[in-house]
Amino acid sequence: MSLASVDAFVNNAKQWPEEFKLLRAIVVASPLTETYKWGKPCYTFDDNNVLIIQGFKQFCALLFPKGALLNDPDGLLQWPGKHTQSAKRLCFTDASTIRQQTAAIQALIAEAIAVEKSGLKVEFKATDEFEIPEELQSRLDESPAFRDAFQALTPGRQRGYLLHFSSAKQSKTRAARVEKHRERIMDGLGLHD
């Protein structure tokens, strides 16, 4: 978690070098603490993650882990995925946009710090609010041991499986996914454990 790692990330970037430097300059002017986590510059307040600088092929971004709680009057923040409940990100494809939006970026950072200071938490959708695919439900109904093992999983692991199984368009694919992961579920493991 050294600043040398952040320096290397920013100074050795093959893609988005100017954009990373601009974003870092804006963020370090705030009261956030600069660290290095998950191979990316991460900025914290009282050891809680407030934002992360990210780079992708098509854009670079500032990810706000509690972005769902931020007021975004200009509609700049985007959901990273359709199932994301908390994090939102601000995406950029050029340095000029970062320069133009500096005031908006600073306002979002200030608000993210205020959210962290207040102790606000994102209200996550409960696991029982997710749809259970019929292919999984039928396997749960026919095997009490499998049902008990699935119910014994943490809510996050259950959601991971529900989203994975549901994302298949065809019933046979959903059924195959359930069968493929049956032993993992029986062993108490999550999708990515």
N, C-alpha and C positions, 0 to 999 in steps of 0.2 A: 504494500500500500504506500509506496514511496512516491514522492513527487517526481523522481527520476523516471518512473514508469509512465507517469502522465506526460512528462516532457518527451519521452521516446514515442509515445502514442501520437502526440500532436506533431512533433518535428519530423518523424519518419513516415508519416501517412502518405501512401501512394495516391490515394483518392481523398478528396476533400481537405487538403492541407490548409488552404487559406480559410476555409469555412470553420475548421476545427480551431484554428488560432483565434478567429473572431469570437466564436462561441465561448471559448475558454476565457478570453479577456472580459467578456460581459459577465460571466458567472463568477470569476474570481474577484470582481469588484463588489460582490455581494458578501454578506456575512457567513456564507456557507464555507465549510471545510472541504478542501480538495483531497480526495483519496483515489485509489485505483482498485476497482473490484470487477470481477468477471471480464478482465481484459479491456476495461474501458474506464475513462475518467468518471468518477462518481462523486457527487457533492452532497454533503450531509449537514444536518443541524442537530446538535445533541446526539450524535451517533445514529441518527435516523436518516435513511436515504431520501433525498428531496428531488434530485434530478441526476440523469446520466446522459453523457454525450455518446451518441451512437453513429456508426457509419454503415451504410448499406450500398449496394451497387447503384441504385436509382436516386438515392437521397441520403443526407445526413440528418440527424435529429437530436432534439433535447427531449428525453423521456421523463415525464413526471409520474412517479409511481402512484401518487394520489391525485392524478389529473382529473378524475371524475368529480372531485370536490372543488375544483377551481372554476371561478367565474371567467368565462371566455366570451366577452361581448363581441369580439371580432370574428369568432368562429375559426380561430387558427388551429386549435388542437384537434387531433384526429385519434380515433381508436386504432390501436395496432392490429386488432383482429376482431372478428365478429363475436367472439365469446369473452372478450376482455371486459372486466367489470370495474377495474380501478385505474389502471395506467392509461395515460393519453400522451401523445407526443406532438411536438412542433417540428415539422419537416421542412428542409431547405434543399434546393438544388443549385444555389449559387450564392456567392458572397454578397452581392448587391441586395438581395432580399433580406439577408441578415442585418445589413446596415440600415435598411429601410424600416425594419421591424424591431430595432434595438429597444425603443421605448416599450413596446408591447412585451418583448421578452423580459425586460427588467420588471415590468408590472406583474407578469406571471410568476417570476421568481420570488418577488416580494410576497405575493399571495400564497405561494407554496410554503414559504417560511412561516407565514401567519397561520396557515392550516396546521403545520407541524407544531407550532407553539401552542395552539389551542387544544391539541390532543384529539382532533377530529379523526374518525375512522370511517372508511368506506363500508357501507352496508352491502355485504355480498348476498347474492341470490342463494337461498338455501338449497342444499342438494336435492331435497324432495320436490323442489320446483322444476327440476330438469326432467324432461321427458325420458321415460325408460323405453327403449326400442322393444318391440314385441318379441324379437328374437332372443333378447336377454331375459325378458319377463317370463317367457315360456320355459327357459332353462332354470330360472330361479324357482318357478312353480313346481317343476318336476324333481328338483333336488334340494331338500331342506338344508343339506350340508353346504351346498353351493350358495344358497340364499344367506345362510348364517355367515359364511366367509365373506360374501360381498358386503353385508351389513356391518361386519366387523372392521372393514377398511375405513381409513380416515375419510372425512367428507371430501377432501381434495383428491384423494385417490379414486373415490367413487365418481366424482365429477369428471376426472380425466378419462375414465373408462366410458362413462355415458357419452361424453362428447366424441370420443374416438369411434365408438360403435355407431352412434347416430349419424356421423358424417358420411358413412357409406350410402350410396344412392340405392343400391340393389339389396334386396332381402338376403340373397345368398351370400353377399359380401359381409353384411352385418352378422349373419349366423357364423360365417367362417371366422370373423374376428372374435366373436364370443368364444368359440371353441379354441382358437389359438391362445387366448389369454386365460382360459379356465384354470389351468394349473397355477399360474401366477397369482390369480385371485385366491385360490385355495391356500396358497402359501403366504397370503397377506401382503403381497407385493403390489405396488402401483405400476402403472403403464411404463414408466421410465426408470424404475428401481433396478 
